[in-house]
Amino acid sequence: MPEVRSEADICCPAEKIFDVITNLKAQDRWLPKSSSFRGTTAISANPVTLGTTYREPGPFGVRNGTVTELERPVRITFHQPMTMRLHAGTVDVTMRYVLVSGPGATRVSRTVTLGLPRSLRLFQPVLVRAFRTESARTLLALKAYAGQTG
């Protein structure tokens, strides 16, 4: 299974960053829409708790997510299988944030694990590149927002 790992040091307490990540309804304050990310809808609880569900429509398909791990303020995991358009299968997406407090900054690690159906293996480089680009964009936006409000 391919993994996409990204990290950023954010000059902000882990608690503040965690609160930003877990407030899906306020996501549009810090994470602008992109060609890959069009927003989060149908959020069952906000801020999220263990078991919270949500939807993220995108150009490749729809991710129906669930919060599967939640340990404030160090870790949150989202399992969000993406049902691909044109009946191309389902990409099993797991996204985990790990926050480690340090002197003057919090290290935020974002790891996206992709389980690809056989029908999409040929497209693995394209999908990995899209997730890598989106992960970097997300961490830059998080750093800009949390760093100025922290």
C-alpha positions as CSV (number, residue, x, y, z in Angstrom):
1,M,0.0,0.0,0.0
2,P,1.4,3.4,-0.9
3,E,2.0,5.9,1.8
4,V,2.2,9.7,1.5
5,R,4.0,11.3,4.4
6,S,4.2,15.1,5.0
7,E,5.4,17.1,8.0
8,A,5.4,20.6,9.2
9,D,6.6,22.5,12.3
10,I,4.0,24.9,13.4
11,C,4.7,27.6,16.0
12,C,1.5,26.9,18.0
13,P,0.5,24.6,20.9
14,A,-0.6,21.1,19.9
15,E,-4.0,21.7,21.5
16,K,-4.7,24.6,19.2
17,I,-3.7,22.7,16.1
18,F,-5.7,19.7,17.2
19,D,-8.8,21.9,17.7
20,V,-8.4,23.3,14.2
21,I,-8.1,19.9,12.6
22,T,-11.1,18.5,14.5
23,N,-13.5,21.4,13.7
24,L,-14.6,20.2,10.3
25,K,-17.4,22.7,10.1
26,A,-14.8,25.6,10.3
27,Q,-12.5,24.0,7.8
28,D,-13.3,26.6,5.2
29,R,-11.7,29.3,7.4
30,W,-8.2,27.8,6.9
31,L,-8.4,25.3,4.0
32,P,-9.5,26.8,0.7
33,K,-11.1,24.5,-1.8
34,S,-8.9,23.1,-4.6
35,S,-9.2,20.9,-7.6
36,S,-8.9,17.9,-5.3
37,F,-10.7,19.2,-2.2
38,R,-14.2,20.7,-2.5
39,G,-15.2,20.8,1.2
40,T,-16.5,18.5,3.9
41,T,-20.3,18.0,4.3
42,A,-22.7,15.8,6.2
43,I,-20.7,16.1,9.4
44,S,-22.4,14.0,12.2
45,A,-20.6,15.7,15.2
46,N,-18.6,18.9,15.5
47,P,-16.0,19.1,16.9
48,V,-15.4,15.5,15.9
49,T,-15.5,12.6,18.3
50,L,-14.6,9.0,17.8
51,G,-17.1,7.6,15.2
52,T,-18.0,11.0,13.7
53,T,-18.9,10.6,10.0
54,Y,-18.7,13.0,7.1
55,R,-18.5,13.3,3.2
56,E,-16.0,14.8,0.9
57,P,-16.9,15.0,-2.8
58,G,-14.0,15.4,-5.2
59,P,-13.1,15.1,-8.8
60,F,-12.1,11.4,-8.6
61,G,-15.0,10.3,-6.4
62,V,-16.7,10.7,-3.0
63,R,-14.9,10.0,0.3
64,N,-17.3,8.8,3.1
65,G,-15.2,9.2,6.2
66,T,-15.2,8.1,9.8
67,V,-13.0,9.2,12.7
68,T,-11.4,5.9,13.8
69,E,-8.8,7.1,16.3
70,L,-8.9,10.2,18.5
71,E,-6.4,11.0,21.3
72,R,-6.4,14.7,22.1
73,P,-4.1,16.5,21.4
74,V,-1.7,14.0,19.8
75,R,-3.4,11.8,17.2
76,I,-6.5,11.6,15.0
77,T,-7.2,9.1,12.2
78,F,-9.7,9.4,9.5
79,H,-10.8,6.4,7.5
80,Q,-12.3,7.7,4.3
81,P,-12.8,5.1,1.5
82,M,-13.2,6.9,-1.8
83,T,-15.8,5.5,-4.2
84,M,-14.4,6.3,-7.6
85,R,-16.4,7.7,-10.4
86,L,-17.4,5.6,-13.4
87,H,-17.5,2.4,-11.2
88,A,-13.7,2.2,-11.1
89,G,-13.7,0.7,-7.6
90,T,-12.9,2.0,-4.1
91,V,-9.7,3.5,-2.9
92,D,-9.2,2.7,0.8
93,V,-7.9,6.0,2.2
94,T,-6.6,6.3,5.8
95,M,-5.3,9.7,6.9
96,R,-3.5,10.1,10.3
97,Y,-2.3,13.2,12.0
98,V,0.3,12.9,14.7
99,L,1.2,16.0,16.8
100,V,4.4,16.1,18.8
101,S,5.0,19.2,21.0
102,G,8.5,20.5,21.0
103,P,10.3,23.7,22.2
104,G,8.6,26.6,20.4
105,A,6.8,24.5,17.8
106,T,4.6,21.4,17.3
107,R,5.7,18.9,14.7
108,V,2.6,17.8,12.7
109,S,2.9,14.6,10.7
110,R,0.3,13.7,8.1
111,T,0.3,10.2,6.7
112,V,-2.1,9.0,4.0
113,T,-2.2,5.3,3.3
114,L,-3.8,4.2,0.0
115,G,-5.3,0.8,-0.7
116,L,-5.8,0.6,-4.4
117,P,-8.1,-1.9,-6.2
118,R,-6.5,-3.9,-8.9
119,S,-8.4,-1.9,-11.5
120,L,-6.6,1.3,-10.5
121,R,-3.0,0.0,-10.0
122,L,-2.1,1.5,-13.3
123,F,-3.1,4.9,-12.0
124,Q,-1.2,4.6,-8.8
125,P,1.4,7.3,-9.7
126,V,-1.3,9.8,-10.6
127,L,-3.3,9.2,-7.4
128,V,-0.2,9.3,-5.2
129,R,0.9,12.6,-6.8
130,A,-2.6,14.0,-6.2
131,F,-2.6,13.0,-2.5
132,R,1.0,14.2,-2.1
133,T,0.1,17.6,-3.5
134,E,-3.0,17.9,-1.4
135,S,-1.2,16.8,1.8
136,A,1.5,19.5,1.3
137,R,-1.2,22.2,0.5
138,T,-3.1,21.2,3.6
139,L,-0.1,21.4,6.0
140,L,0.9,24.8,4.5
141,A,-2.6,26.1,5.1
142,L,-2.8,24.7,8.6
143,K,0.6,26.2,9.4
144,A,-0.4,29.6,8.1
145,Y,-3.7,29.6,9.9
146,A,-2.7,28.0,13.3
147,G,0.6,29.9,13.4
148,Q,-1.1,33.3,13.1
149,T,-4.0,32.4,15.5
150,G,-1.8,30.5,18.0
